[in-house]
Amino acid sequence: MAGAAVIALLAVTPAIAADQALPPLEPQLGGYAAPAPAIVPVVTGPFADWRGFYIGGLASYSSVTADFSNATRAPIASSLQQTQLEAQYAPSNWQVLSSASRGTAGFGGFIGYNAEYLSPYGKVVLGVEADYEHTLLSLMAPNTPISRVVTLSSGTVNDVSISGGGTLTDLDFGTLRGRAGWDFNGFLPYVFAGLAVGNANLNITETTTVVQNPGTPQAATFVFPGSAGKSSEWLLGYAVGAGLDVGVTRHFFLRGEYEYVQFQPVANTPINVNSVRLGAAFKF
């Protein structure tokens, strides 16, 4: 009897252990269903949404280039107009100034708006932005005076000397540009293109000195000054570039970017700006 009791106890024990190990099953029509899978939350970065308005400030270092090669052409042509000297030898085409470049620090701000679109491959960010930069620029053109002796068809000998000067100072400019970027969960590389408007002091001067019949009793000296450009000259052009915005919190991000601006010639002087910028902004 004792042996039979032990055998019965061993047979019942595994069944009881199995019943305790299995979770309760929900009855279904035709049998039992497996337990529902657990829901795993999706964790996103601290700056997963770029949509909305933002405003920020920037510091910059810009390299400004102005090509003064043809800047004296118009003022010389104007001062020598209707003269045999200009008609026969065109001193207005003589180059006395050349290109100049200068690096300068600057500062400014920007404001914009982003819209975000979910594509099958990720988040596309499109936006529009306006920015402003003030530079501490003082640029002076190299001057190479020219002196030539020419004989007119009338037989008059002219000793012609031309010198000039060119300066570009206090450059301020802004852009209105469209942006397109790709959101890598808080990292937003982007490209942009748009219009640029600037304002600067651009001043061109020239002095043409003509000595007729030099070295003779009939020698006579004539001075023909001229100028072009003005203070507070408006500049129009375009801007292109690329950058990276990095989200720090849900409402704050940092920026690094490169921008190239090309202005249309003013007073026959093309101007371009290459800028490297660092910025920070608050997103609403």
Secondary structure, DSSP 8 states (H G I E B T S, - for coil): -HHHHHHHHHHHHHHHHHHHHS---EEETTEEE------------TT----EEEEEEEEEEEEEEEE-TTTTHHHHHHHTTT-HHHHHH-GGG---B-EEEEEEEEEEEEEEEEEEEEETTEEEEEEEEEEEEEE--EEE--B--EEEEEE-TTS-EEEEEEEEEEEEEEEEEEEEEEEEEEESSSEEEEEEEEEEEEEEEEEEEEEEEEEESTTSTT-EEEEEEEEEEEEEEEEEEEEEEEEEEEEEETTEEEEEEEEEEEEEEETTEEEEEEEEEEEEEEE-
